[in-house]
Amino acid sequence: MGVAAVRNSTRDALLEAGRAIVLTDGFANLTVRKVAATARANLGSFVYHFGTRDAYVRELIESWYAPVMSRVARAIEGDAKPVERLRHAILQLIEFGSAQEEFVSRVLVAAVSGDPPARAFLRSLAGRHPRLVLRLIREAQADGSLVSAHPIQILLFIFSSVGLPRLLAGAWQGDPVFGKRLSAALIRMARDRDGTVQRLDWALRGLACGVTR
């Protein structure tokens, strides 16, 4: 194995160690020493590849987010009608959120707790996949597939229909707010992929109903 391959292998091992630590203990317990020890690398290797903890956390979050951004970007292209591409793009977000639920939760907790890289990432999101979704909303409005309203209002309606139940599911865990049986049912429904897609289709159908032909 060449020098470059060894360096890349060490870098990948450090990132993989960080993902494992975050999923187990959260960002609050992510330290340089713990990452290096988990990856079986020395501190010098960590500093060589990332410099500081904040720089490392930024790259850790970006490497986690990059695949979904790429899938959404590909989804908005093509010859299908804008509303069909809009649905496909949001499906990518649904699949990602389902597969990465724990990491999403950890990033949100870190941001609320004041972790600078996590907060910076959330502040940057408006110009990322939401911007692409807004582009598709405008295209769907232009061809008469969606109701005429402020695109951000439509974005909020779709995202709340699809994503809010999943976010609330996290709050329903622990000491049940609504009683154990109802809380369990709410969590189960919020995490049901088919149910989530159904809410997306209801939202898109409802937004199309207000179109004046």
Secondary structure, DSSP 8 states (H G I E B T S, - for coil): --HHHHHHHHHHHHHHHHHHHHHHH-GGG--HHHHHHHHT--HHHHHHHHSSHHHHHHHHHHHHHHHHHHHHHHHT-SSS-HHHHHHHHHHHHHHHHHHTHHHHHHHHHHHHTT-HHHHHHHHHGGGSHHHHHHHHHHHHHHTTSS-SS-HHHHHHHHHHHHHHHHHHHHHTSSS-SS-HHHHHHHHHHHT-HHHHHHHHHHHHHHHHHT---
